[in-house]
Amino acid sequence: MAAGVLFGVPAGLALAVAGTTLGAVLAFALGRSLGREALQPRLKGKVLAAVDRRLTEQGFRSMLLLRLVPGVPFQAINLAAAFSGVRLWPYTAATALGVLPGTAAYVTAGASASSPTSPAFLISAAVMVGLTLVTFVSMRGAQPAAVPAPVGEAV
């Protein structure tokens, strides 16, 4: 929102997306520098191995979907990608494209905040509310995985 207030929509959007993408790339680089090899032995679990395989084989598509879905922890995605086999350029491009819709809504709201009855402000506010609702609905619909009782123990 601050980018919209300070720079308007075009420049504010460009700066906000660039800053978000740069921050994500720096976090990715930091995670990579810590060493994928150090985490590799822990990727024996089915879930971790599946995430690693998906990000490695379909890096751009997977990252784009993760960035578009609201409510997914941004830093967790950065580190998961860093420890997967996703390449830097697909990661960077998917991040920049994936943050664009939400960032555009926030920047537009900031740029038009002085006239809260304007169509630009109302539409951007509606998009933000919609993204929030999608987050809550998706969180509510997520069921924790059932943990089977160890063999030989009564439930």
MOLIN-V997567 format. One record per backbone hydrogen bond with DSSP energy under -1.0 kcal/mol. CO is the residue of the C=O (numbers start at 0). NH is the residue of the N-H. If there is no record, write none. Layout:
CO/NH, CO/NH
This chain:
0/4, 1/5, 2/6, 3/7, 7/11, 8/12, 9/13, 10/14, 11/15, 12/16, 13/17, 14/18, 15/19, 16/20, 17/21, 18/22, 19/23, 20/24, 21/25, 22/26, 23/27, 24/28, 25/29, 26/30, 27/31, 28/32, 29/33, 35/39, 38/41, 39/42, 44/48, 45/49, 46/50, 47/51, 48/52, 49/53, 50/54, 51/55, 52/56, 53/57, 57/61, 58/62, 59/63, 60/64, 61/65, 62/66, 63/67, 64/68, 68/71, 72/76, 73/77, 74/78, 75/79, 76/80, 77/81, 78/82, 86/90, 87/91, 88/92, 89/93, 90/94, 91/95, 92/96, 93/97, 94/98, 98/102, 99/103, 100/104, 101/105, 102/106, 103/107, 104/108, 105/109, 106/110, 107/111, 111/114, 114/117, 117/121, 118/122, 119/123, 120/124, 121/125, 122/126, 123/127, 124/128, 125/129, 126/130, 127/131, 128/132, 129/133, 130/134, 131/135, 132/136, 133/137, 134/138, 135/139, 136/140, 149/152
